[in-house]
Amino acid sequence: MIDENRLRTALRQYWNYTEFRDAQLPIMQAVLSGTDAVALLPTGGGKSLCYQLPAIVSEGICLVVSPLLALIKDQVHALVQRNIGAAFISSEQDELQQEQVWEDCRNGYVKLLYVSPERLQSQAFINNLQELQLSFIAVDEAHCISEWGSDFRPSYHNIAGFRMLFPHLPCLALTATATDKIAQEIIAKLSLQEPAVFRTSYRRHNLQLIFRELSDKYPFVQNYLRSNSGAGIIYCRTRQQTEDLSKWLKARGESRVDYFHAGLIISEKLRRQKEWLLGSDRVLISTNAFGMGIDKENVDFILHLSPPASIENYYQEVGRAGRSGRASQAVILWNEQELSAFDELLFNQIPNKKEYLRIISYVYSAASVAEGEQSEEMHQLNFDKIRSFTKLSRAKILAVLQFLHNQDVIYLKETKGPSYLELLIDSNHLDQLPPKDVYFIELLLRTVSGLSSHGVSFSETAVCNKLNVEPVKFKERLSKMHSLAYLKYFDGSSAGIRFLKPRDDRTIAGKYWKQFLLIQKSKLRKWEEMKYLLRSPDFCKMKLILAYFDEKAEDCGKCSYCLNKTGTPVALLRSEITARLSRRPQTFQELSATMPEQRGDELLEELKQMLDDGVVRMLNFKTYTI
């Protein structure tokens, strides 16, 4: 058993923390003693540390199972930045890159090895793993094992069978979004043996939840940022919204904002993420692609430009504020017109069975994959062609493809990544090709390392810089060589698909269609629950959220419901208004944004009374001053 002092020493050395949060220490002690355990901690509760720190002080390698490659990459990057040995194995890596990871593991350079649950089914992976000394298994986002959730990943069901190959390894399951029912499902389906279960309260005492029904949102955001100088995140529903809002704010002098979404190239993502992490006043306008696995203590506010799709998503996102323990605010802006629009959008992106089968049939046909066959290469995915053939929306197509990806039927690549190149002809037979093609291939062999012996991941930009050629013409030439079957080329800037199982139309139309329908119904149910949270005028917002997670609580006393119920004392409200107008003249809209917890009608009524009393005056028809 590793003593507490060693854990505390490592905590200070790698994280510069002096104390553990809530149940972190007993969770670590349980897994280090060889006990199976379940950790149910809210976002911001220090979930990742519960397995990362024990991994560092243990002999061997901790195997971390996580469902999202983007999350895995973020976690590994953050650990490496702390000089902690971490690596991952993924489908994006070529054979040479994967072999380097295994070599690092064998040489003792890796303490945490991250993989997706699908990887556990690979015999080659198991063979490599059996050569290593493992310390324990950590199953992150363990709620993905539940068939009742929209995040269901069937590959999580294989973890129990995988554990039978390593029967003496303890397993730690972690999640931030489990109800009691899902917690019991996790224990049963992971075959955890008499696990120690740790559940801390989901209540965040330092977090103020503000719900504002509002139509004109951009001016509110601008005024809110003027009165909040700290770091924050503004969540938007679409990539286009993040760019539009960022542009709008910058045009009005708000220089501390930037946008972030999955469509950015990797270098830009890393740059913007780093600036935000290191800055004390930076604000990222992002889709939900940002935040998972990111630990920043000094986040003062989370602002939602539109409601998320579920209470789980909402509470995960607001939980990224106030991790230092100081008071923080979460403001969500919504209106009835927007809810109706999202209702329509949600229904319109759910295909019926005929449309579902049409999408899948086209994808297989475009890749020339017949019934019972499987193509293991990566195929480029052209959404415009799929839309043209199926006459269906991109949202419906994406819903089906993402479902098949989560069911391990296909591997769907949506974001930008490295390109792939493989020589298909023997380099000794190049003299049989036209001279101009021979010259081009020889140029590639000299420039792209490893191409002569195996398929490689590479960057067109780096190669073009070396050769001093235009990227567009270079890509056109590679595509031409691909069509001639001289080489295999996949453009990393485009979407792609790889088939993980042989084509099975009967299962696609039967078992998978039923699962698809179940997940879509779950999405609709969760959206209805989110709408109830937004609209409900009769309950404390924090109390409703805690009830959703099977936790009883009293009214929080500071959410928008609680403040509206009790009302603000006139003397206090006057004092707040006077203090703000003393700093600078403001319109009603500006005052409302700086006091988002205050009911608009109450604020306006008090301003009128203060005008009558001569406490404030008007500079023009809309600006108040002392």
C-alpha positions as CSV (number, residue, x, y, z in Angstrom):
1,M,0.0,0.0,0.0
2,I,1.4,3.4,-1.0
3,D,1.3,5.8,1.9
4,E,-0.5,9.2,1.8
5,N,2.7,11.2,2.1
6,R,3.9,9.8,-1.3
7,L,0.6,10.8,-2.9
8,R,0.8,14.3,-1.4
9,T,4.4,14.7,-2.6
10,A,3.5,13.8,-6.1
11,L,0.4,16.1,-6.0
12,R,2.7,19.0,-5.1
13,Q,5.4,18.0,-7.6
14,Y,3.3,17.6,-10.7
15,W,0.2,19.7,-10.0
16,N,1.4,22.2,-7.4
17,Y,-1.6,21.4,-5.2
18,T,-1.4,21.0,-1.5
19,E,-4.8,19.5,-0.7
20,F,-7.1,16.9,-2.2
21,R,-10.7,17.7,-3.0
22,D,-13.6,15.9,-1.4
23,A,-13.4,12.1,-2.1
24,Q,-10.2,12.1,-4.2
25,L,-7.9,10.7,-1.5
26,P,-10.1,7.7,-0.5
27,I,-10.7,6.9,-4.2
28,M,-7.0,6.8,-4.8
29,Q,-6.4,4.7,-1.7
30,A,-9.1,2.2,-2.8
31,V,-7.6,1.6,-6.3
32,L,-4.0,1.5,-4.9
33,S,-5.1,-1.2,-2.4
34,G,-6.4,-3.4,-5.3
35,T,-10.1,-2.7,-4.9
36,D,-12.5,-2.1,-7.7
37,A,-14.1,1.3,-7.4
38,V,-16.7,3.7,-8.9
39,A,-16.2,7.5,-8.7
40,L,-19.3,9.6,-9.3
41,L,-18.0,13.1,-9.2
42,P,-19.5,16.3,-10.8
43,T,-17.6,18.2,-13.5
44,G,-14.9,20.2,-11.7
45,G,-14.6,17.6,-9.0
46,G,-11.1,16.5,-10.0
47,K,-12.1,13.2,-11.6
48,S,-9.0,12.8,-13.8
49,L,-6.6,13.2,-10.9
50,C,-8.2,10.2,-9.2
51,Y,-6.5,7.9,-11.7
52,Q,-3.6,10.0,-13.0
53,L,-2.0,10.5,-9.6
54,P,-2.2,6.8,-8.5
55,A,-0.8,5.9,-12.0
56,I,2.3,8.0,-11.3
57,V,3.1,6.4,-7.9
58,S,2.3,2.8,-9.0
59,E,4.6,0.3,-10.6
60,G,3.7,-0.3,-14.2
61,I,1.3,1.4,-16.6
62,C,-2.3,2.5,-16.0
63,L,-4.5,1.6,-19.0
64,V,-7.1,4.4,-19.5
65,V,-10.2,3.6,-21.6
66,S,-11.9,6.8,-22.9
67,P,-14.5,7.2,-25.7
68,L,-13.4,10.4,-27.5
69,L,-10.1,10.7,-29.4
70,A,-10.2,14.5,-29.0
71,L,-10.5,14.1,-25.2
72,I,-7.7,11.6,-25.2
73,K,-5.4,13.9,-27.1
74,D,-6.2,16.8,-24.7
75,Q,-5.5,14.7,-21.6
76,V,-2.2,13.3,-23.0
77,H,-1.0,16.7,-24.1
78,A,-1.8,18.2,-20.6
79,L,0.1,15.3,-18.9
80,V,3.1,15.6,-21.1
81,Q,3.2,19.3,-20.4
82,R,3.6,18.4,-16.7
83,N,6.5,16.0,-17.5
84,I,4.3,12.9,-16.9
85,G,4.8,10.0,-19.2
86,A,1.6,9.6,-21.2
87,A,0.7,8.3,-24.7
88,F,-2.2,7.0,-26.7
89,I,-2.9,4.4,-29.4
90,S,-5.4,5.3,-32.1
91,S,-6.6,4.5,-35.6
92,E,-5.1,7.8,-36.8
93,Q,-1.6,6.6,-36.2
94,D,0.4,4.6,-38.7
95,E,2.3,1.4,-37.8
96,L,5.5,3.2,-37.2
97,Q,3.9,5.6,-34.8
98,Q,2.1,2.9,-32.9
99,E,5.3,0.8,-32.6
100,Q,7.1,3.9,-31.1
101,V,4.4,4.1,-28.4
102,W,4.9,0.4,-27.6
103,E,8.6,0.9,-27.5
104,D,8.2,3.8,-25.0
105,C,6.0,1.6,-22.9
106,R,8.5,-1.2,-22.8
107,N,11.3,1.1,-21.9
108,G,9.3,2.6,-18.9
109,Y,8.7,6.0,-20.4
110,V,4.9,5.7,-20.1
111,K,2.8,5.7,-16.9
112,L,-0.6,6.3,-18.6
113,L,-1.6,4.6,-21.9
114,Y,-4.9,6.0,-23.3
115,V,-7.1,3.9,-25.7
116,S,-10.6,3.9,-27.1
117,P,-12.8,1.0,-26.0
118,E,-12.8,-0.4,-29.5
119,R,-9.0,-1.0,-29.2
120,L,-9.6,-3.7,-26.5
121,Q,-10.9,-6.0,-29.2
122,S,-7.7,-6.0,-31.2
123,Q,-5.6,-9.2,-30.7
124,A,-2.4,-7.4,-31.7
125,F,-3.1,-4.8,-29.0
126,I,-3.7,-7.5,-26.4
127,N,-0.5,-9.3,-27.4
128,N,1.5,-6.1,-26.9
129,L,-0.2,-5.3,-23.6
130,Q,0.6,-8.7,-22.2
131,E,4.3,-7.9,-22.5
132,L,3.9,-4.9,-20.2
133,Q,3.4,-4.6,-16.4
134,L,0.0,-2.9,-15.8
135,S,-1.0,-1.2,-12.5
136,F,-4.8,-0.8,-12.9
137,I,-7.5,0.0,-15.5
138,A,-9.3,3.3,-15.4
139,V,-12.6,3.5,-17.4
140,D,-13.4,7.2,-18.0
141,E,-16.9,8.4,-19.0
142,A,-18.2,5.1,-17.7
143,H,-21.8,6.2,-18.3
144,C,-21.2,5.3,-21.9
145,I,-21.9,1.7,-21.0
146,S,-25.6,2.5,-20.4
147,E,-27.9,1.6,-23.3
148,W,-30.4,4.3,-22.1
149,G,-28.2,7.2,-22.8
150,S,-27.5,9.0,-26.1
151,D,-23.7,8.5,-25.4
152,F,-24.0,4.7,-25.4
153,R,-21.0,2.9,-26.8
154,P,-21.5,-0.8,-27.3
155,S,-17.7,-1.4,-27.2
156,Y,-17.8,-0.5,-23.4
157,H,-19.6,-3.9,-23.0
158,N,-16.4,-5.6,-24.1
159,I,-14.4,-4.2,-21.1
160,A,-15.7,-6.9,-18.8
161,G,-14.4,-9.6,-21.2
162,F,-11.1,-7.8,-21.6
163,R,-10.6,-7.7,-17.9
164,M,-10.8,-11.5,-17.7
165,L,-7.4,-11.5,-19.5
166,F,-6.0,-9.5,-16.6
167,P,-8.1,-10.8,-13.6
168,H,-5.9,-9.3,-10.8
169,L,-6.0,-5.7,-12.1
170,P,-8.3,-3.4,-10.1
171,C,-10.7,-1.3,-12.2
172,L,-11.7,2.3,-11.4
173,A,-14.9,3.5,-13.2
174,L,-15.4,7.3,-13.4
175,T,-18.2,9.5,-14.6
176,A,-19.7,12.9,-14.0
177,T,-23.3,12.2,-15.2
178,A,-24.6,9.1,-13.6
179,T,-28.0,8.7,-12.0
180,D,-28.4,5.9,-9.4
181,K,-29.8,3.6,-12.1
182,I,-26.8,4.2,-14.4
183,A,-24.4,3.7,-11.5
184,Q,-25.8,0.2,-10.9
185,E,-25.6,-0.5,-14.6
186,I,-21.9,0.5,-14.6
187,I,-21.1,-1.9,-11.7
188,A,-23.0,-4.8,-13.4
189,K,-21.7,-4.4,-16.9
190,L,-18.1,-3.9,-16.0
191,S,-18.2,-6.9,-13.6
192,L,-16.9,-4.9,-10.7
193,Q,-16.3,-7.1,-7.7
194,E,-17.6,-5.6,-4.4
195,P,-16.6,-2.1,-5.6
196,A,-16.1,0.9,-3.3
197,V,-18.6,3.5,-4.5
198,F,-17.8,7.1,-4.0
199,R,-20.4,9.8,-4.7
200,T,-20.0,13.4,-3.8
201,S,-22.7,16.0,-3.9
202,Y,-23.3,17.4,-7.4
203,R,-24.1,20.8,-5.8
204,R,-21.7,23.6,-6.5
205,H,-22.1,26.1,-3.6
206,N,-20.0,28.8,-5.3
207,L,-21.8,28.6,-8.6
208,Q,-24.7,31.0,-9.3
209,L,-27.1,29.8,-12.0
210,I,-28.8,32.7,-14.0
211,F,-31.5,32.0,-16.6
212,R,-32.5,35.0,-18.8
213,E,-35.2,35.0,-21.3
214,L,-33.9,37.3,-24.0
215,S,-34.2,37.9,-27.7
216,D,-31.4,40.4,-28.5
217,K,-28.4,38.5,-27.2
218,Y,-25.3,40.1,-28.7
219,P,-25.6,43.5,-26.9
220,F,-26.2,41.6,-23.6
221,V,-23.0,39.6,-24.2
222,Q,-21.0,42.7,-25.0
223,N,-22.3,44.5,-21.9
224,Y,-21.7,41.4,-19.7
225,L,-18.1,41.2,-20.8
226,R,-17.6,44.9,-20.0
227,S,-18.6,44.2,-16.4
228,N,-16.7,40.9,-16.1
229,S,-13.0,41.2,-16.5
230,G,-12.1,37.6,-15.7
231,A,-11.7,34.5,-17.9
232,G,-14.7,32.7,-19.3
233,I,-16.3,30.6,-21.9
234,I,-19.2,31.5,-24.1
235,Y,-20.9,28.4,-25.5
236,C,-22.7,28.5,-28.9
237,R,-24.6,25.8,-30.7
238,T,-22.8,26.0,-34.1
239,R,-19.4,26.7,-35.5
240,Q,-20.8,29.7,-37.5
241,Q,-22.2,31.3,-34.4
242,T,-18.8,31.2,-32.6
243,E,-17.2,33.0,-35.6
244,D,-20.0,35.5,-36.0
245,L,-20.1,36.5,-32.3
246,S,-16.3,36.7,-32.1
247,K,-16.3,39.0,-35.2
248,W,-19.1,41.1,-33.9
249,L,-17.4,41.6,-30.5
250,K,-14.0,42.4,-31.9
251,A,-15.5,45.0,-34.2
252,R,-16.7,46.7,-31.1
253,G,-13.3,46.7,-29.3
254,E,-13.5,43.5,-27.4
255,S,-10.0,42.2,-28.0
256,R,-9.8,39.5,-25.4
257,V,-12.2,37.1,-27.2
258,D,-11.4,34.4,-29.7
259,Y,-13.5,31.5,-31.2
260,F,-12.8,27.7,-31.0
261,H,-14.5,24.8,-32.8
262,A,-13.6,21.4,-34.2
263,G,-13.1,22.8,-37.7
264,L,-9.9,24.6,-36.8
265,I,-6.5,23.2,-37.8
266,I,-4.7,21.5,-34.9
267,S,-2.0,24.3,-34.6
268,E,-4.7,26.9,-34.3
269,K,-6.6,24.9,-31.7
270,L,-3.5,24.5,-29.6
271,R,-2.6,28.2,-29.9
272,R,-6.0,29.4,-28.8
273,Q,-6.3,26.9,-26.1
274,K,-2.9,27.8,-24.7
275,E,-3.7,31.5,-24.8
276,W,-6.9,30.9,-22.9
277,L,-5.3,28.6,-20.3
278,L,-2.5,31.0,-19.5
279,G,-4.6,34.2,-19.6
280,S,-6.4,35.6,-16.6
281,D,-9.0,37.5,-18.7
282,R,-9.3,35.6,-22.0
283,V,-12.7,34.5,-23.2
284,L,-13.2,31.7,-25.7
285,I,-16.4,31.6,-27.8
286,S,-16.8,27.9,-28.5
287,T,-19.0,25.0,-29.5
288,N,-19.1,22.1,-27.0
289,A,-15.9,20.9,-28.7
290,F,-14.0,22.8,-26.1
291,G,-13.8,22.1,-22.4
292,M,-13.6,18.3,-21.9
293,G,-10.4,17.4,-20.1
294,I,-9.4,21.0,-19.7
295,D,-8.6,22.1,-16.1
296,K,-8.4,25.8,-15.5
297,E,-9.1,27.1,-12.0
298,N,-9.7,30.8,-12.7
299,V,-12.8,30.6,-14.9
300,D,-15.1,33.2,-13.5
301,F,-18.1,32.7,-15.8
302,I,-19.8,30.4,-18.3
303,L,-22.2,32.0,-20.7
304,H,-24.6,30.0,-22.9
305,L,-25.7,31.9,-26.0
306,S,-28.3,29.1,-26.5
307,P,-29.5,26.2,-24.4
308,P,-27.6,22.9,-24.6
309,A,-29.4,19.7,-25.7
310,S,-29.6,18.2,-22.2
311,I,-29.3,18.9,-18.5
312,E,-26.2,16.6,-18.4
313,N,-24.5,18.7,-21.1
314,Y,-25.5,22.0,-19.4
315,Y,-24.2,21.0,-16.0
316,Q,-21.0,19.6,-17.4
317,E,-20.3,22.9,-19.2
318,V,-21.2,25.2,-16.3
319,G,-19.0,23.0,-14.0
320,R,-16.0,24.4,-15.8
321,A,-16.4,27.6,-13.9
322,G,-15.2,28.3,-10.3
323,R,-13.0,25.3,-9.8
324,S,-10.8,27.4,-7.5
325,G,-13.7,27.6,-5.1
326,R,-14.3,31.3,-5.6
327,A,-17.7,32.7,-6.6
328,S,-18.6,32.2,-10.3
329,Q,-21.6,32.7,-12.5
330,A,-23.3,30.7,-15.2
331,V,-25.7,32.6,-17.4
332,I,-27.9,31.0,-20.0
333,L,-29.8,33.1,-22.5
334,W,-32.9,31.7,-24.2
335,N,-36.3,32.6,-25.7
336,E,-39.4,30.7,-26.8
337,Q,-38.8,31.3,-30.5
338,E,-35.4,29.6,-30.2
339,L,-36.8,26.6,-28.4
340,S,-39.4,26.1,-31.1
341,A,-36.7,26.4,-33.8
342,F,-34.6,23.8,-32.0
343,D,-37.7,21.5,-31.6
344,E,-38.1,21.6,-35.4
345,L,-34.4,21.2,-36.0
346,L,-34.2,18.1,-33.7
347,F,-37.2,16.5,-35.4
348,N,-35.9,17.3,-38.9
349,Q,-32.5,15.7,-38.2
350,I,-34.0,12.3,-37.2
351,P,-34.4,10.2,-40.4
352,N,-37.1,7.6,-40.8
353,K,-36.1,4.0,-41.5
354,K,-36.3,4.4,-45.3
355,E,-34.0,7.5,-45.1
356,Y,-31.6,5.8,-42.6
357,L,-31.2,2.8,-45.0
358,R,-30.7,5.1,-48.0
359,I,-27.8,6.9,-46.4
360,I,-26.1,3.7,-45.4
361,S,-26.6,2.0,-48.7
362,Y,-25.1,5.0,-50.6
363,V,-22.0,5.1,-48.3
364,Y,-21.3,1.4,-48.9
365,S,-21.9,1.7,-52.6
366,A,-19.7,4.7,-53.0
367,A,-16.8,2.8,-51.4
368,S,-17.6,-0.3,-53.5
369,V,-18.3,-2.5,-50.4
370,A,-20.6,-5.4,-51.1
371,E,-22.7,-7.5,-48.7
372,G,-20.3,-9.6,-46.5
373,E,-17.2,-7.6,-47.6
374,Q,-15.1,-5.1,-45.7
375,S,-12.7,-2.4,-46.9
376,E,-10.2,-1.4,-44.3
377,E,-8.7,1.6,-46.1
378,M,-9.8,5.2,-45.3
379,H,-12.3,6.5,-47.9
380,Q,-12.9,10.2,-48.4
381,L,-16.4,11.3,-47.6
382,N,-18.1,13.9,-49.7
383,F,-21.2,15.2,-47.9
384,D,-22.3,17.2,-51.0
385,K,-22.5,14.0,-53.1
386,I,-24.3,12.1,-50.3
387,R,-26.9,14.9,-50.1
388,S,-27.3,15.1,-53.8
389,F,-28.0,11.4,-54.1
390,T,-30.1,10.9,-51.0
391,K,-31.9,14.3,-51.1
392,L,-31.5,14.5,-47.3
393,S,-30.1,17.2,-45.0
394,R,-26.5,17.1,-43.8
395,A,-27.9,16.8,-40.2
396,K,-29.7,13.6,-41.0
397,I,-26.7,12.1,-42.8
398,L,-24.4,13.1,-39.9
399,A,-26.8,11.6,-37.3
400,V,-26.7,8.2,-39.0
401,L,-22.9,8.3,-39.6
402,Q,-22.2,9.3,-36.0
403,F,-24.4,6.6,-34.8
404,L,-22.6,3.9,-36.9
405,H,-19.3,5.3,-35.6
406,N,-20.4,5.0,-31.9
407,Q,-21.6,1.4,-32.7
408,D,-18.1,0.5,-34.0
409,V,-19.5,-0.3,-37.5
410,I,-17.4,2.5,-39.1
411,Y,-14.7,4.9,-38.0
412,L,-15.8,8.4,-38.9
413,K,-13.3,11.2,-39.2
414,E,-14.9,14.6,-39.2
415,T,-12.1,16.9,-38.0
416,K,-8.9,17.9,-39.8
417,G,-5.9,15.7,-39.2
418,P,-2.8,14.3,-40.9
419,S,-3.1,13.0,-44.4
420,Y,-2.1,9.4,-45.4
421,L,0.1,8.2,-48.2
422,E,1.1,4.7,-49.3
423,L,3.0,3.5,-52.4
424,L,1.1,0.8,-54.2
425,I,3.7,-0.2,-56.8
426,D,7.2,-1.7,-56.3
427,S,9.8,1.1,-56.4
428,N,12.0,-1.3,-58.4
429,H,9.3,-1.2,-61.3
430,L,9.1,2.6,-61.6
431,D,10.8,2.5,-65.0
432,Q,7.5,1.1,-66.4
433,L,5.7,4.4,-65.7
434,P,5.7,7.6,-67.7
435,P,8.8,9.7,-66.9
436,K,6.9,12.6,-65.4
437,D,5.2,10.1,-62.9
438,V,8.5,8.5,-62.1
439,Y,10.0,11.9,-61.3
440,F,7.1,12.8,-59.0
441,I,7.2,9.5,-57.1
442,E,10.9,9.7,-56.7
443,L,10.5,13.2,-55.3
444,L,8.0,11.9,-52.8
445,L,10.3,9.0,-51.8
446,R,13.1,11.5,-51.0
447,T,10.8,13.9,-49.2
448,V,8.3,11.8,-47.2
449,S,10.2,9.7,-44.6
450,G,9.2,6.0,-44.5
451,L,7.2,6.0,-47.7
452,S,9.4,3.4,-49.4
453,S,8.5,0.7,-46.8
454,H,5.0,1.4,-45.5
455,G,2.1,3.8,-45.4
456,V,2.7,7.0,-43.6
457,S,0.9,10.0,-42.1
458,F,2.2,13.3,-43.4
459,S,1.5,17.0,-43.8
460,E,1.0,18.4,-47.3
461,T,2.0,21.9,-46.0
462,A,5.4,20.6,-44.7
463,V,6.1,18.8,-48.0
464,C,5.0,21.8,-50.1
465,N,7.3,24.1,-48.1
466,K,10.2,21.7,-48.7
467,L,9.5,21.4,-52.5
468,N,8.4,25.0,-52.9
469,V,5.2,24.0,-54.7
470,E,1.6,25.2,-54.4
471,P,-0.6,23.0,-52.1
472,V,-3.6,22.9,-54.4
473,K,-1.5,21.7,-57.4
474,F,0.3,19.2,-55.1
475,K,-3.0,17.7,-53.9
476,E,-4.4,17.5,-57.4
477,R,-1.3,15.5,-58.5
478,L,-1.6,13.2,-55.5
479,S,-5.3,12.6,-56.3
480,K,-4.4,11.8,-60.0
481,M,-1.8,9.3,-58.9
482,H,-4.4,7.8,-56.5
483,S,-6.9,7.4,-59.4
484,L,-4.1,5.6,-61.4
485,A,-3.5,3.2,-58.5
486,Y,0.1,4.2,-58.2
487,L,-0.4,5.2,-54.6
488,K,-3.1,5.5,-52.0
489,Y,-3.8,9.0,-50.9
490,F,-6.1,10.3,-48.2
491,D,-6.6,14.1,-47.8
492,G,-6.5,14.8,-44.0
493,S,-8.4,18.1,-44.5
494,S,-11.6,16.2,-45.6
495,A,-14.0,14.0,-43.8
496,G,-13.3,10.2,-44.0
497,I,-14.7,6.8,-43.3
498,R,-13.2,3.4,-42.6
499,F,-15.3,0.3,-42.3
500,L,-14.6,-1.7,-39.1
501,K,-16.9,-4.7,-39.8
502,P,-18.0,-6.6,-42.9
503,R,-21.2,-5.2,-44.4
504,D,-24.3,-6.8,-42.8
505,D,-27.5,-5.3,-44.2
506,R,-29.8,-7.5,-42.1
507,T,-28.2,-6.3,-38.8
508,I,-28.1,-2.7,-40.1
509,A,-31.9,-2.8,-40.8
510,G,-32.7,-4.8,-37.7
511,K,-30.7,-4.5,-34.5
512,Y,-28.9,-1.3,-35.3
513,W,-32.1,0.5,-36.5
514,K,-33.8,-0.3,-33.2
515,Q,-30.8,1.0,-31.3
516,F,-30.7,4.2,-33.5
517,L,-34.4,4.8,-32.8
518,L,-33.9,4.3,-29.0
519,I,-31.1,6.8,-29.0
520,Q,-33.1,9.4,-30.9
521,K,-36.0,9.0,-28.5
522,S,-33.5,9.5,-25.6
523,K,-32.3,12.8,-27.2
524,L,-35.9,14.1,-27.5
525,R,-36.6,13.2,-23.9
526,K,-33.5,14.9,-22.7
527,W,-34.3,18.0,-24.7
528,E,-37.8,18.1,-23.1
529,E,-36.2,17.9,-19.7
530,M,-33.9,20.8,-20.5
531,K,-36.8,22.9,-21.7
532,Y,-38.6,22.2,-18.4
533,L,-35.5,23.4,-16.5
534,L,-35.5,26.6,-18.6
535,R,-39.2,27.4,-18.4
536,S,-40.1,26.3,-14.9
537,P,-41.1,29.3,-12.8
538,D,-41.8,27.3,-9.6
539,F,-38.5,25.6,-8.5
540,C,-34.9,26.5,-7.6
541,K,-32.7,25.8,-10.7
542,M,-30.0,24.1,-8.7
543,K,-32.6,22.0,-6.8
544,L,-34.1,20.8,-10.1
545,I,-30.7,19.8,-11.4
546,L,-29.7,17.9,-8.3
547,A,-33.1,16.1,-8.4
548,Y,-32.3,15.0,-11.9
549,F,-29.1,13.3,-10.5
550,D,-31.2,11.7,-7.7
551,E,-30.0,14.1,-5.0
552,K,-32.2,15.9,-2.6
553,A,-31.5,19.5,-1.7
554,E,-32.9,22.7,-0.4
555,D,-33.2,25.9,-2.5
556,C,-29.8,27.3,-3.3
557,G,-30.8,30.9,-2.4
558,K,-29.0,32.6,-5.3
559,C,-30.1,31.3,-8.6
560,S,-32.5,33.4,-10.8
561,Y,-35.5,31.6,-9.3
562,C,-34.5,32.1,-5.7
563,L,-33.6,35.8,-6.1
564,N,-36.9,36.5,-8.0
565,K,-38.8,34.7,-5.2
566,T,-37.4,36.7,-2.4
567,G,-36.8,39.9,-4.3
568,T,-34.0,42.3,-3.8
569,P,-34.3,44.8,-0.9
570,V,-34.9,48.3,-2.3
571,A,-31.9,49.8,-0.3
572,L,-29.6,47.1,-1.7
573,L,-30.8,47.4,-5.3
574,R,-30.4,51.2,-5.1
575,S,-26.9,50.8,-3.7
576,E,-26.0,48.4,-6.6
577,I,-27.4,50.8,-9.2
578,T,-25.7,53.8,-7.7
579,A,-22.3,52.0,-7.6
580,R,-22.5,51.0,-11.2
581,L,-23.6,54.4,-12.5
582,S,-20.9,56.1,-10.4
583,R,-18.3,54.3,-12.5
584,R,-19.8,55.3,-15.8
585,P,-23.2,56.3,-17.4
586,Q,-25.1,53.2,-18.6
587,T,-28.3,52.4,-20.5
588,F,-30.9,50.1,-19.0
589,Q,-29.6,47.3,-21.3
590,E,-26.1,47.8,-20.0
591,L,-27.2,47.8,-16.4
592,S,-29.3,44.7,-17.0
593,A,-26.3,42.8,-18.4
594,T,-24.1,43.9,-15.4
595,M,-26.8,42.6,-13.0
596,P,-28.0,39.4,-14.8
597,E,-29.4,38.0,-11.6
598,Q,-31.8,41.0,-11.3
599,R,-35.3,40.8,-12.8
600,G,-35.6,43.3,-15.6
601,D,-39.0,44.7,-14.7
602,E,-37.9,45.2,-11.1
603,L,-34.7,47.0,-12.2
604,L,-36.6,49.3,-14.6
605,E,-39.2,50.1,-11.9
606,E,-36.5,51.1,-9.4
607,L,-34.7,53.2,-12.0
608,K,-37.9,55.2,-12.6
609,Q,-38.4,55.7,-8.9
610,M,-34.8,56.9,-8.6
611,L,-35.4,59.4,-11.4
612,D,-38.5,60.7,-9.6
613,D,-36.5,61.0,-6.4
614,G,-33.7,62.9,-8.2
615,V,-31.1,60.2,-7.3
616,V,-30.3,59.6,-11.0
617,R,-30.8,61.6,-14.1
618,M,-30.9,61.0,-17.9
619,L,-28.1,62.1,-20.2
620,N,-30.2,61.5,-23.2
621,F,-33.4,59.4,-23.9
622,K,-31.8,56.2,-22.8
623,T,-28.6,56.7,-20.7
624,Y,-28.7,57.0,-16.9
625,T,-26.1,58.7,-14.8
626,I,-25.7,60.0,-11.2
